């Protein structure tokens, strides 16, 4: 975590979207260095942490992209049907700054998957079981998002729940390619649809002014309901996975 903070400080020296790209690249390097140091202590290789490239790794990444994209599409469609929320073109003019902003999604997501769902998750799962690995890494992932004005409840119900989804997909696929794909799809989709501000958005959120307060209340309520539904699915599928797995050693990889 200290190395990730250091990478964030490094990124702050760069202007605009270059700061996000620098943080992603520096954070990925920091996560890999930390992983390497722990692996050296137990005389293991990156393959032990599921960080070796295997046949089918790219295919699993694409599967993750599809899962994340479909999930986000269902959530946005639900909001569109049940509320008066609308999306309008943001008239974004593509430039090198915009391209860098979208490219930065890749190292930023990979950094977090290496830091939370590779060596730490695998070690916790092997020693204490899937539930401890899920809870510890999901809470750590949530707390990692706490700085910057976010509330504790907000990060637990947001990144914390998605941390369970990423963790389960890592355990089920025995690597980080699938959660990496889900992570990229969610972040890119939210950015495109204006859910992370309008600076890089292709579409921006809009609603009728006279019903704005009602819409905000209903959007928050429906959004919370969807998050809790995802939490319920994550809990049920994690328990299904726990019952399915055996003590037979299984190879891991990206």
WOJO-V300009 format. One record per residue. N is the residue number from 0. RES is the residue in three letters. PSI is psi in whole degrees, -180 to 180 (* if undefined). Layout:
BEGIN
((N,RES,PSI) (N,RES,PSI))
END
This chain:
BEGIN
((0,UNK,-38) (1,UNK,-38) (2,UNK,-38) (3,UNK,-41) (4,UNK,-42) (5,UNK,-39) (6,UNK,-38) (7,UNK,-40) (8,UNK,-38) (9,UNK,-43) (10,UNK,-28) (11,UNK,-15) (12,UNK,-10) (13,UNK,150) (14,UNK,153) (15,UNK,-137) (16,UNK,-16) (17,UNK,-28) (18,UNK,-39) (19,UNK,-41) (20,UNK,-43) (21,UNK,-39) (22,UNK,-42) (23,UNK,-46) (24,UNK,-45) (25,UNK,-39) (26,UNK,-39) (27,UNK,-45) (28,UNK,-41) (29,UNK,-44) (30,UNK,-39) (31,UNK,-39) (32,UNK,-46) (33,UNK,-43) (34,UNK,-44) (35,UNK,-43) (36,UNK,-43) (37,UNK,-37) (38,UNK,-35) (39,UNK,-36) (40,UNK,-34) (41,UNK,14) (42,UNK,48) (43,UNK,169) (44,UNK,175) (45,UNK,-25) (46,UNK,-34) (47,UNK,-35) (48,UNK,7) (49,UNK,25) (50,UNK,22) (51,UNK,141) (52,UNK,127) (53,UNK,161) (54,UNK,126) (55,UNK,-2) (56,UNK,-44) (57,UNK,-38) (58,UNK,-41) (59,UNK,-35) (60,UNK,-43) (61,UNK,-40) (62,UNK,-42) (63,UNK,-42) (64,UNK,-43) (65,UNK,-45) (66,UNK,-48) (67,UNK,-42) (68,UNK,-44) (69,UNK,-42) (70,UNK,-47) (71,UNK,-39) (72,UNK,-41) (73,UNK,-43) (74,UNK,-43) (75,UNK,-38) (76,UNK,-40) (77,UNK,-44) (78,UNK,-40) (79,UNK,-38) (80,UNK,-41) (81,UNK,-10) (82,UNK,178) (83,UNK,20) (84,UNK,144) (85,UNK,162) (86,UNK,134) (87,UNK,150) (88,UNK,137) (89,UNK,-5) (90,UNK,47) (91,UNK,131) (92,UNK,113) (93,UNK,135) (94,UNK,178) (95,UNK,-34) (96,UNK,-43) (97,UNK,-45) (98,UNK,-44) (99,UNK,-40) (100,UNK,-41) (101,UNK,-37) (102,UNK,-34) (103,UNK,-21) (104,UNK,-39) (105,UNK,-58) (106,UNK,-31) (107,UNK,-44) (108,UNK,-41) (109,UNK,-40) (110,UNK,-47) (111,UNK,-35) (112,UNK,-41) (113,UNK,-42) (114,UNK,-34) (115,UNK,-30) (116,UNK,6) (117,UNK,-107) (118,UNK,-49) (119,UNK,-46) (120,UNK,-46) (121,UNK,-42) (122,UNK,-45) (123,UNK,-41) (124,UNK,-42) (125,UNK,-35) (126,UNK,-37) (127,UNK,-5) (128,UNK,167) (129,UNK,-36) (130,UNK,-43) (131,UNK,-42) (132,UNK,-44) (133,UNK,-50) (134,UNK,-47) (135,UNK,-49) (136,UNK,-33) (137,UNK,-43) (138,UNK,-43) (139,UNK,-41) (140,UNK,-40) (141,UNK,-48) (142,UNK,-30) (143,UNK,-29) (144,UNK,2) (145,UNK,-42) (146,UNK,154) (147,UNK,15) (148,UNK,2) (149,UNK,147) (150,UNK,157) (151,UNK,-44) (152,UNK,-40) (153,UNK,-44) (154,UNK,-31) (155,UNK,-39) (156,UNK,-14) (157,UNK,-94) (158,UNK,-32) (159,UNK,-45) (160,UNK,-43) (161,UNK,-29) (162,UNK,-36) (163,UNK,-40) (164,UNK,-47) (165,UNK,-42) (166,UNK,-44) (167,UNK,-41) (168,UNK,-33) (169,UNK,-42) (170,UNK,-43) (171,UNK,-39) (172,UNK,-6) (173,UNK,47) (174,UNK,-178) (175,UNK,4) (176,UNK,-44) (177,UNK,-52) (178,UNK,-32) (179,UNK,-44) (180,UNK,-45) (181,UNK,-46) (182,UNK,-48) (183,UNK,-45) (184,UNK,-44) (185,UNK,-48) (186,UNK,-44) (187,UNK,-43) (188,UNK,-43) (189,UNK,-37) (190,UNK,-44) (191,UNK,-39) (192,UNK,11) (193,UNK,19) (194,UNK,-2) (195,UNK,34) (196,UNK,170) (197,UNK,-1) (198,UNK,-38) (199,UNK,10) (200,UNK,136) (201,UNK,-35) (202,UNK,148) (203,UNK,146) (204,UNK,144) (205,UNK,153) (206,UNK,159) (207,UNK,132) (208,UNK,-39) (209,UNK,-14) (210,UNK,20) (211,UNK,-47) (212,UNK,-43) (213,UNK,-43) (214,UNK,-43) (215,UNK,-41) (216,UNK,-46) (217,UNK,-37) (218,UNK,-44) (219,UNK,-42) (220,UNK,-47) (221,UNK,-39) (222,UNK,-43) (223,UNK,-40) (224,UNK,-41) (225,UNK,-39) (226,UNK,-42) (227,UNK,-33) (228,UNK,-41) (229,UNK,-40) (230,UNK,-45) (231,UNK,-43) (232,UNK,-42) (233,UNK,-41) (234,UNK,-47) (235,UNK,-46) (236,UNK,-31) (237,UNK,-42) (238,UNK,-38) (239,UNK,-41) (240,UNK,-42) (241,UNK,-40) (242,UNK,-25) (243,UNK,-38) (244,UNK,155) (245,UNK,-179) (246,UNK,4) (247,UNK,126) (248,UNK,140) (249,UNK,142) (250,UNK,152) (251,UNK,158) (252,UNK,175) (253,UNK,*))
END
